[in-house]
Amino acid sequence: MKNIVPFTAADLLKYTRQRSGEIKFGERILTVPKDTDAFEFLKETEAQFVLLGIPEDIGIRANYGKGGASLAWHYALRSICNLQHNRFCKGSSVVILGHINVAAAMEKANMLDAKSGNGRRELSTLVEEIDKDVSHVVCRIIQAGKTPVVIGGGHNNAYGTIKGTALAKVKPVNAVNYDSRARMRMLEGRHSGNGFHYAFEEGFLKNYFIFGLHESYANKGIMENIKKNAERIRYNTYEQIAVRREKHFTEEMALAKGFVADEPFGIEIDLSALPHIPSDTMTASGFSVEKARHFVHYFGLCKNAAYLHICEGAPELDYQNYIHLTGKLIAALVSDFIKARTLKP
């Protein structure tokens, strides 16, 4: 398809560091054969998980943020392809489809000034175009009976992922978002801060649970909107759980599960909520990486988990000696999700 840059067997060879006596993920992961219809291939393959990249940071820039998230897909693949294929997690359960073709949009975005009104409007228009491609591809993956694992990019791509899932399921879907921000900013043109708001207002998102909202990041308008829609939008805060100890992490996961997991739902992981992970809004305080991994495992066990979306990591904003660590973190989260979905009772 014209909106996907396919990941090929030759790409696998470039990313995989083969070693005697070991079998790496990249030696067992599937790619779509050349001259084969991608979605017909997905229908026929036994592999359950489909990796899709969105190497952009346009939505972040449209939200007055810094670029850098566009390389997360590349570094994630470097780490995923070099995981061990073993009895705990098998590369043969994965197809790397490729990434959304955002090259032209990124080139246009690089010439725009987000600080100007016109520049920001044009960035939002570019995000809308990416939305269309994301929703279409995610929809086709799910229609093929597979589970998308979407790696961004900014959190703007939650909108397209939710919409694509809803279109495939032919009904609104739910979402649980591990995030320090609600991503419910005004409907002022598409960007990384309002994907859930657009999905909610347009009828693609039914129930929405925000897990670990930082109280200092929630503006009055967002909180009033959440209160107005309390039957369908719920949240807890980082301070309630980790600072004041009014609530317990495990009990809150169970509450969130009860709110979203009776219907198809998406698992959203915003890496900017984790302390010291390079991103546009890197934080010094937040739930640990271990808690994020447990979160993915916990919700991955739910039969109605429809997708995993990992976003906002920006490897190139890290020190050069540590630039690979964001990719390693994404690979760990992806493998946690696969293990949870394939766990035998």
VOPAGU-2260 file (C-alpha; in pm, 1 decimal, decimal comma):
REM VOPAGU-2260
SITE   aa  ch    i         X         Y         Z
SITE  MET   A    0       0,0       0,0       0,0
SITE  LYS   A    1     121,7     345,8     -85,1
SITE  ASN   A    2      89,2     475,1     271,9
SITE  ILE   A    3     314,0     202,8     419,3
SITE  VAL   A    4     688,6     168,0     379,9
SITE  PRO   A    5     726,0    -211,0     409,9
SITE  PHE   A    6     985,6    -369,0     636,0
SITE  THR   A    7    1169,2    -633,6     434,2
SITE  ALA   A    8    1375,0    -945,3     494,1
SITE  ALA   A    9    1680,5    -742,2     390,2
SITE  ASP   A   10    1595,6    -488,1     662,8
SITE  LEU   A   11    1583,3    -770,9     917,3
SITE  LEU   A   12    1937,5    -869,4     825,5
SITE  LYS   A   13    2055,4    -511,6     880,9
SITE  TYR   A   14    1891,8    -486,5    1223,7
SITE  THR   A   15    1973,4    -832,8    1358,8
SITE  ARG   A   16    2312,5    -908,9    1513,2
SITE  GLN   A   17    2344,9   -1283,2    1467,2
SITE  ARG   A   18    2553,3   -1477,7    1715,6
SITE  SER   A   19    2662,6   -1840,6    1722,5
SITE  GLY   A   20    2456,8   -2054,1    1960,0
SITE  GLU   A   21    2173,0   -1801,0    1985,8
SITE  ILE   A   22    1849,4   -1741,4    1799,8
SITE  LYS   A   23    1743,8   -1377,7    1782,9
SITE  PHE   A   24    1393,9   -1243,9    1726,2
SITE  GLY   A   25    1509,8   -1105,7    1394,2
SITE  GLU   A   26    1588,7   -1458,4    1273,4
SITE  ARG   A   27    1228,5   -1566,8    1330,0
SITE  ILE   A   28    1017,8   -1252,0    1284,7
SITE  LEU   A   29     805,6   -1248,7     971,2
SITE  THR   A   30     792,8    -982,8     702,3
SITE  VAL   A   31     549,2    -950,0     414,8
SITE  PRO   A   32     701,2   -1122,6     107,8
SITE  LYS   A   33     774,6    -902,7    -191,5
SITE  ASP   A   34     489,7    -864,0    -442,6
SITE  THR   A   35     241,7   -1000,3    -187,5
SITE  ASP   A   36     -69,1    -815,9     -69,9
SITE  ALA   A   37      13,8    -720,8     287,9
SITE  PHE   A   38    -331,0    -769,0     434,6
SITE  GLU   A   39    -397,9   -1095,6     256,0
SITE  PHE   A   40     -68,7   -1216,7     402,1
SITE  LEU   A   41    -177,5   -1108,1     751,1
SITE  LYS   A   42    -501,6   -1303,7     718,0
SITE  GLU   A   43    -312,4   -1620,9     628,1
SITE  THR   A   44     -17,9   -1608,8     869,4
SITE  GLU   A   45     -36,7   -1767,9    1213,5
SITE  ALA   A   46     162,1   -1483,1    1371,4
SITE  GLN   A   47     -66,7   -1282,0    1599,5
SITE  PHE   A   48     115,1    -950,6    1650,4
SITE  VAL   A   49     178,4    -685,4    1387,0
SITE  LEU   A   50     434,4    -411,5    1450,0
SITE  LEU   A   51     353,3     -76,5    1292,1
SITE  GLY   A   52     576,0     229,6    1319,2
SITE  ILE   A   53     482,8     596,9    1296,1
SITE  PRO   A   54     818,1     780,8    1279,7
SITE  GLU   A   55     695,5    1137,0    1324,0
SITE  ASP   A   56     700,9    1417,8    1578,8
SITE  ILE   A   57     469,1    1657,5    1394,9
SITE  GLY   A   58     188,3    1623,4    1649,4
SITE  ILE   A   59     429,0    1706,6    1929,9
SITE  ARG   A   60     550,8    2017,8    1749,0
SITE  ALA   A   61     190,1    2120,8    1679,4
SITE  ASN   A   62     145,1    2105,8    2058,2
SITE  TYR   A   63     433,7    2353,6    2109,4
SITE  GLY   A   64     676,0    2069,1    2184,1
SITE  LYS   A   65    1024,6    1968,5    2073,1
SITE  GLY   A   66    1088,9    1717,9    1797,4
SITE  GLY   A   67    1278,7    1395,9    1858,9
SITE  ALA   A   68    1017,9    1119,8    1878,4
SITE  SER   A   69    1048,6    1030,0    1510,6
SITE  LEU   A   70    1347,3     799,2    1576,3
SITE  ALA   A   71    1181,8     580,7    1840,4
SITE  TRP   A   72    1064,9     331,8    1576,4
SITE  HIS   A   73    1419,6     282,6    1446,1
SITE  TYR   A   74    1571,7     226,5    1789,9
SITE  ALA   A   75    1283,7       4,9    1898,3
SITE  LEU   A   76    1339,7    -221,8    1598,8
SITE  ARG   A   77    1710,9    -246,4    1673,5
SITE  SER   A   78    1627,7    -380,0    2018,6
SITE  ILE   A   79    1325,1    -592,6    1924,2
SITE  CYS   A   80    1514,7    -773,8    1649,8
SITE  ASN   A   81    1787,4    -866,4    1898,3
SITE  LEU   A   82    1567,8   -1008,6    2171,2
SITE  GLN   A   83    1623,1   -1378,6    2231,7
SITE  HIS   A   84    1378,5   -1611,8    2057,8
SITE  ASN   A   85    1313,4   -1869,2    2329,0
SITE  ARG   A   86    1044,0   -2048,0    2526,5
SITE  PHE   A   87     945,3   -1726,2    2702,3
SITE  CYS   A   88     875,6   -1523,4    2389,0
SITE  LYS   A   89     893,3   -1621,3    2024,2
SITE  GLY   A   90     981,3   -1397,4    1733,2
SITE  SER   A   91     768,8   -1613,5    1504,7
SITE  SER   A   92     457,8   -1468,5    1670,0
SITE  VAL   A   93     539,6   -1126,7    1519,2
SITE  VAL   A   94     508,3    -967,6    1176,3
SITE  ILE   A   95     686,2    -638,0    1117,0
SITE  LEU   A   96     456,0    -469,0     867,5
SITE  GLY   A   97     656,8    -150,3     829,8
SITE  HIS   A   98     591,0     216,1     901,0
SITE  ILE   A   99     346,3     481,9     791,6
SITE  ASN   A  100     502,5     685,7     512,2
SITE  VAL   A  101     544,5    1025,1     677,6
SITE  ALA   A  102     854,4    1138,9     487,8
SITE  ALA   A  103     679,7    1411,7     287,0
SITE  ALA   A  104     487,1    1534,4     590,7
SITE  MET   A  105     804,3    1550,2     799,8
SITE  GLU   A  106     979,5    1743,9     525,7
SITE  LYS   A  107     696,0    1998,2     517,2
SITE  ALA   A  108     686,7    2017,4     896,4
SITE  ASN   A  109    1057,4    2098,2     911,0
SITE  MET   A  110     986,7    2420,4     719,6
SITE  LEU   A  111     705,4    2536,2     950,5
SITE  ASP   A  112     719,1    2753,1    1262,1
SITE  ALA   A  113     490,7    2613,4    1533,2
SITE  LYS   A  114     508,1    2943,3    1719,1
SITE  SER   A  115     314,4    3119,5    1444,0
SITE  GLY   A  116     -59,9    3072,8    1400,5
SITE  ASN   A  117     -30,8    2972,2    1035,3
SITE  GLY   A  118     254,4    2733,2    1106,6
SITE  ARG   A  119      63,1    2558,3    1381,9
SITE  ARG   A  120    -247,8    2526,6    1164,6
SITE  GLU   A  121     -43,3    2370,3     886,5
SITE  LEU   A  122     116,7    2127,4    1130,6
SITE  SER   A  123    -231,0    2027,1    1248,6
SITE  THR   A  124    -334,5    1967,6     888,2
SITE  LEU   A  125     -36,7    1735,4     845,0
SITE  VAL   A  126    -140,0    1548,2    1161,0
SITE  GLU   A  127    -489,0    1501,4    1015,2
SITE  GLU   A  128    -338,8    1341,5     705,2
SITE  ILE   A  129    -135,2    1102,6     920,4
SITE  ASP   A  130    -452,0    1025,7    1120,0
SITE  LYS   A  131    -617,8     894,6     803,5
SITE  ASP   A  132    -332,8     658,2     724,2
SITE  VAL   A  133    -301,0     532,8    1082,1
SITE  SER   A  134    -672,4     462,2    1119,7
SITE  HIS   A  135    -686,8     284,4     783,2
SITE  VAL   A  136    -388,4      58,5     849,1
SITE  VAL   A  137    -488,0     -23,6    1208,0
SITE  CYS   A  138    -838,8    -107,1    1089,1
SITE  ARG   A  139    -705,2    -344,7     822,6
SITE  ILE   A  140    -470,4    -516,7    1070,0
SITE  ILE   A  141    -756,7    -586,9    1310,5
SITE  GLN   A  142    -988,3    -694,2    1029,5
SITE  ALA   A  143    -720,5    -951,1     939,8
SITE  GLY   A  144    -763,0   -1093,6    1290,3
SITE  LYS   A  145    -432,1    -960,8    1424,6
SITE  THR   A  146    -325,1    -742,7    1717,1
SITE  PRO   A  147    -152,1    -414,5    1629,9
SITE  VAL   A  148     150,1    -301,2    1829,1
SITE  VAL   A  149     189,2      63,8    1732,3
SITE  ILE   A  150     515,0     246,1    1803,4
SITE  GLY   A  151     527,3     625,1    1762,6
SITE  GLY   A  152     572,5     908,0    1728,5
SITE  GLY   A  153     366,2    1142,9    1936,0
SITE  HIS   A  154      52,9    1071,4    2136,8
SITE  ASN   A  155    -148,5    1233,5    1858,7
SITE  ASN   A  156    -149,8     884,5    1704,9
SITE  ALA   A  157    -384,0     758,3    1977,1
SITE  TYR   A  158    -665,5     913,6    1773,5
SITE  GLY   A  159    -595,1     716,7    1454,8
SITE  THR   A  160    -531,8     397,0    1649,0
SITE  ILE   A  161    -859,0     429,1    1842,3
SITE  LYS   A  162   -1052,7     522,2    1529,1
SITE  GLY   A  163    -907,6     232,1    1329,6
SITE  THR   A  164    -992,0     -10,1    1609,5
SITE  ALA   A  165   -1347,7     123,9    1636,9
SITE  LEU   A  166   -1399,5      96,2    1261,3
SITE  ALA   A  167   -1275,1    -262,8    1262,8
SITE  LYS   A  168   -1495,0    -354,0    1560,7
SITE  VAL   A  169   -1787,3    -154,8    1416,1
SITE  LYS   A  170   -1847,8      14,7    1750,1
SITE  PRO   A  171   -1680,5     259,4    1989,0
SITE  VAL   A  172   -1393,7     115,2    2192,4
SITE  ASN   A  173   -1242,4     188,8    2532,8
SITE  ALA   A  174    -889,4     290,7    2630,5
SITE  VAL   A  175    -667,6     293,6    2939,1
SITE  ASN   A  176    -389,1     550,5    2921,1
SITE  TYR   A  177     -75,7     525,3    3139,4
SITE  ASP   A  178      10,4     892,6    3125,0
SITE  SER   A  179      93,1    1197,7    3332,3
SITE  ARG   A  180    -137,2    1404,2    3109,4
SITE  ALA   A  181    -500,6    1358,3    3011,6
SITE  ARG   A  182    -443,6    1436,4    2641,7
SITE  MET   A  183    -784,7    1605,4    2645,7
SITE  ARG   A  184    -686,4    1956,2    2540,4
SITE  MET   A  185    -923,8    2173,7    2338,1
SITE  LEU   A  186   -1045,7    2078,4    1990,6
SITE  GLU   A  187    -824,2    2343,9    1837,1
SITE  GLY   A  188    -671,6    2142,5    1551,8
SITE  ARG   A  189    -502,7    1807,8    1583,5
SITE  HIS   A  190    -189,5    1764,4    1793,4
SITE  SER   A  191     -38,8    1534,5    2056,6
SITE  GLY   A  192    -241,8    1684,8    2339,7
SITE  ASN   A  193    -596,8    1619,4    2217,8
SITE  GLY   A  194    -614,6    1281,7    2043,4
SITE  PHE   A  195    -844,2    1128,4    2305,2
SITE  HIS   A  196   -1066,4    1436,2    2307,3
SITE  TYR   A  197   -1122,5    1415,6    1931,8
SITE  ALA   A  198   -1181,9    1038,7    1948,3
SITE  PHE   A  199   -1428,6    1091,2    2234,3
SITE  GLU   A  200   -1624,6    1370,8    2066,2
SITE  GLU   A  201   -1638,2    1189,4    1730,9
SITE  GLY   A  202   -1779,1     874,3    1886,7
SITE  PHE   A  203   -1485,0     637,2    1845,0
SITE  LEU   A  204   -1386,4     634,9    2213,9
SITE  LYS   A  205   -1643,8     518,2    2468,6
SITE  ASN   A  206   -1487,0     473,0    2814,5
SITE  TYR   A  207   -1153,0     635,5    2889,8
SITE  PHE   A  208    -939,3     581,0    3201,6
SITE  ILE   A  209    -637,6     806,4    3266,5
SITE  PHE   A  210    -392,6     626,9    3495,4
SITE  GLY   A  211    -144,2     835,9    3694,0
SITE  LEU   A  212    -243,2    1186,6    3590,7
SITE  HIS   A  213      -6,1    1443,8    3740,4
SITE  GLU   A  214    -218,0    1696,8    3927,8
SITE  SER   A  215       4,4    1990,3    3831,9
SITE  TYR   A  216     -44,6    1918,5    3459,5
SITE  ALA   A  217    -426,5    1913,5    3456,3
SITE  ASN   A  218    -569,8    2252,4    3360,5
SITE  LYS   A  219    -911,5    2372,1    3474,4
SITE  GLY   A  220   -1080,7    2318,3    3138,3
SITE  ILE   A  221    -966,5    1958,0    3115,0
SITE  MET   A  222   -1079,7    1878,4    3470,0
SITE  GLU   A  223   -1419,8    2037,7    3408,8
SITE  ASN   A  224   -1460,6    1830,1    3092,8
SITE  ILE   A  225   -1369,4    1512,0    3281,7
SITE  LYS   A  226   -1619,4    1599,8    3555,2
SITE  LYS   A  227   -1891,6    1669,2    3297,7
SITE  ASN   A  228   -1833,5    1325,5    3142,6
SITE  ALA   A  229   -1770,4    1136,2    3467,3
SITE  GLU   A  230   -1973,0     834,7    3354,3
SITE  ARG   A  231   -1733,6     775,1    3066,0
SITE  ILE   A  232   -1404,7     936,2    3172,8
SITE  ARG   A  233   -1234,4     836,7    3495,5
SITE  TYR   A  234    -887,2     889,1    3634,4
SITE  ASN   A  235    -653,6     860,6    3925,3
SITE  THR   A  236    -350,6    1075,0    3996,4
SITE  TYR   A  237      12,5     996,2    4058,5
SITE  GLU   A  238      -2,4    1196,3    4379,2
SITE  GLN   A  239    -300,7     997,6    4511,4
SITE  ILE   A  240    -110,6     671,4    4463,1
SITE  ALA   A  241     259,2     747,7    4508,8
SITE  VAL   A  242     272,3    1063,0    4721,7
SITE  ARG   A  243     -28,4    1076,5    4954,5
SITE  ARG   A  244     -83,7     696,7    4942,6
SITE  GLU   A  245    -460,2     744,4    4936,3
SITE  LYS   A  246    -492,2     477,3    4668,6
SITE  HIS   A  247    -300,4     161,8    4581,9
SITE  PHE   A  248    -147,9      93,4    4240,4
SITE  THR   A  249    -276,5    -264,1    4214,4
SITE  GLU   A  250    -627,7    -179,2    4331,0
SITE  GLU   A  251    -641,9     109,1    4084,9
SITE  MET   A  252    -545,8    -121,6    3798,3
SITE  ALA   A  253    -836,2    -346,2    3896,4
SITE  LEU   A  254   -1073,4     -46,2    3897,3
SITE  ALA   A  255    -949,0      63,7    3555,8
SITE  LYS   A  256    -988,2    -289,8    3425,5
SITE  GLY   A  257   -1347,4    -298,0    3544,3
SITE  PHE   A  258   -1411,9      30,0    3363,2
SITE  VAL   A  259   -1263,4     -57,5    3021,8
SITE  ALA   A  260   -1203,8    -430,6    2981,3
SITE  ASP   A  261   -1558,1    -561,3    2929,0
SITE  GLU   A  262   -1538,8    -427,0    2571,8
SITE  PRO   A  263   -1252,8    -405,7    2318,9
SITE  PHE   A  264    -998,3    -157,7    2453,5
SITE  GLY   A  265    -657,7     -14,4    2379,0
SITE  ILE   A  266    -353,2      -2,6    2605,4
SITE  GLU   A  267    -177,4     334,0    2576,8
SITE  ILE   A  268     171,3     385,3    2721,4
SITE  ASP   A  269     315,2     737,6    2718,5
SITE  LEU   A  270     688,2     713,5    2785,6
SITE  SER   A  271     702,1    1076,4    2898,6
SITE  ALA   A  272     522,0     965,6    3217,8
SITE  LEU   A  273     824,0     755,5    3321,6
SITE  PRO   A  274    1104,1     934,1    3510,9
SITE  HIS   A  275    1415,8    1025,3    3315,5
SITE  ILE   A  276    1298,4     872,2    2986,8
SITE  PRO   A  277    1396,4    1116,1    2710,0
SITE  SER   A  278    1091,1    1288,9    2566,9
SITE  ASP   A  279     961,4    1634,0    2487,6
SITE  THR   A  280     824,3    1660,7    2842,9
SITE  MET   A  281    1070,8    1440,6    3033,0
SITE  THR   A  282     982,4    1413,5    3400,6
SITE  ALA   A  283    1193,8    1357,4    3710,7
SITE  SER   A  284     899,7    1208,8    3903,2
SITE  GLY   A  285     664,9     931,5    3798,2
SITE  PHE   A  286     584,7     562,9    3822,4
SITE  SER   A  287     882,8     337,4    3759,3
SITE  VAL   A  288     965,6     140,8    3446,4
SITE  GLU   A  289     889,6    -176,8    3642,2
SITE  LYS   A  290     538,1     -51,7    3719,9
SITE  ALA   A  291     484,9      35,7    3353,0
SITE  ARG   A  292     591,2    -314,1    3252,1
SITE  HIS   A  293     358,1    -468,8    3509,8
SITE  PHE   A  294      79,2    -242,7    3380,1
SITE  VAL   A  295     128,3    -371,4    3024,3
SITE  HIS   A  296     134,9    -731,1    3148,6
SITE  TYR   A  297    -175,8    -685,5    3363,1
SITE  PHE   A  298    -389,0    -534,4    3088,6
SITE  GLY   A  299    -234,4    -755,7    2822,0
SITE  LEU   A  300    -386,2   -1054,8    3001,7
SITE  CYS   A  301    -737,6    -919,1    2934,2
SITE  LYS   A  302    -909,9   -1100,4    2648,6
SITE  ASN   A  303   -1049,0    -774,2    2507,2
SITE  ALA   A  304    -712,1    -596,5    2479,8
SITE  ALA   A  305    -722,6    -487,4    2115,0
SITE  TYR   A  306    -390,6    -307,9    2071,9
SITE  LEU   A  307     -79,9    -169,7    2239,0
SITE  HIS   A  308      34,6     183,0    2156,4
SITE  ILE   A  309     371,5     311,4    2285,5
SITE  CYS   A  310     455,0     674,0    2219,4
SITE  GLU   A  311     637,4     997,7    2309,2
SITE  GLY   A  312     983,4     844,5    2352,3
SITE  ALA   A  313    1250,0    1064,9    2193,7
SITE  PRO   A  314    1586,4     883,7    2179,2
SITE  GLU   A  315    1767,9    1167,7    2007,9
SITE  LEU   A  316    1699,8    1395,3    2306,4
SITE  ASP   A  317    1913,9    1165,2    2522,3
SITE  TYR   A  318    2291,4    1172,6    2568,6
SITE  GLN   A  319    2465,7    1001,4    2277,4
SITE  ASN   A  320    2600,6     719,1    2496,5
SITE  TYR   A  321    2247,9     631,2    2611,0
SITE  ILE   A  322    2049,7     691,2    2292,1
SITE  HIS   A  323    1978,1     318,1    2253,3
SITE  LEU   A  324    1806,3     278,6    2592,4
SITE  THR   A  325    1465,5     408,5    2480,5
SITE  GLY   A  326    1457,5     136,5    2216,8
SITE  LYS   A  327    1543,4    -123,8    2479,4
SITE  LEU   A  328    1258,1      -1,1    2698,9
SITE  ILE   A  329    1009,9     -20,2    2410,6
SITE  ALA   A  330    1131,2    -371,0    2327,6
SITE  ALA   A  331    1074,6    -479,4    2688,8
SITE  LEU   A  332     720,1    -340,9    2687,7
SITE  VAL   A  333     643,6    -509,2    2355,2
SITE  SER   A  334     773,9    -844,8    2478,7
SITE  ASP   A  335     574,3    -807,4    2802,4
SITE  PHE   A  336     258,8    -757,5    2596,6
SITE  ILE   A  337     330,2   -1056,3    2372,7
SITE  LYS   A  338     400,7   -1280,3    2672,3
SITE  ALA   A  339      78,0   -1172,8    2842,0
SITE  ARG   A  340    -129,6   -1235,5    2528,8
SITE  THR   A  341      27,0   -1578,1    2467,3
SITE  LEU   A  342      42,4   -1693,4    2829,3
SITE  LYS   A  343    -101,6   -2041,5    2872,0
SITE  PRO   A  344    -343,0   -2086,7    3165,5
